Amino acid sequence: MTSKLEKALDDVIEVYHKYSEKKPDSDDFLQKHEFKQLVKQHAKSFLKCTLPRGKTEDEYIEDLFKKADKNRNGFLHFEEFCSVLASLAIHAHNSSHVPCDPASGKTGEGHGHGHGHGPN
């Protein structure tokens, strides 16, 4: 039986390939517009709930892309894409202690799970 984590990892790979393989065998990377489309379609609530104050969604996506494009070639290979996901996950986890309404991006009072994230 596949675990939730294994399913999530499979989904990450599947979504990456959906956007990166426009020309099989010659294009296994994300161009900036492909990355932007992917994030807007598959991470809407993460974007709204992690959007830094004073930034537009497009500016935030541009910042994420630039930070991940380590070799500055204007493309994201899978490893670089994974660094974006890690960054979003960390930011989302930190923000999870103050819940967000994905429709509005507004935060509330906290989700009440406490801070003991490991076994007691």
Secondary structure, DSSP 8 states (H G I E B T S, - for coil): ---HHHHHHHHHHHHHHHHH-SSTTT--SEEHHHHHHHHHHH-HHHHHHH--TT--HHHHHHHHHHHH-TT-SSEE-HHHHHHHHHHHHHHHHHHTTS-EETTTTEE-S--S--S--S--
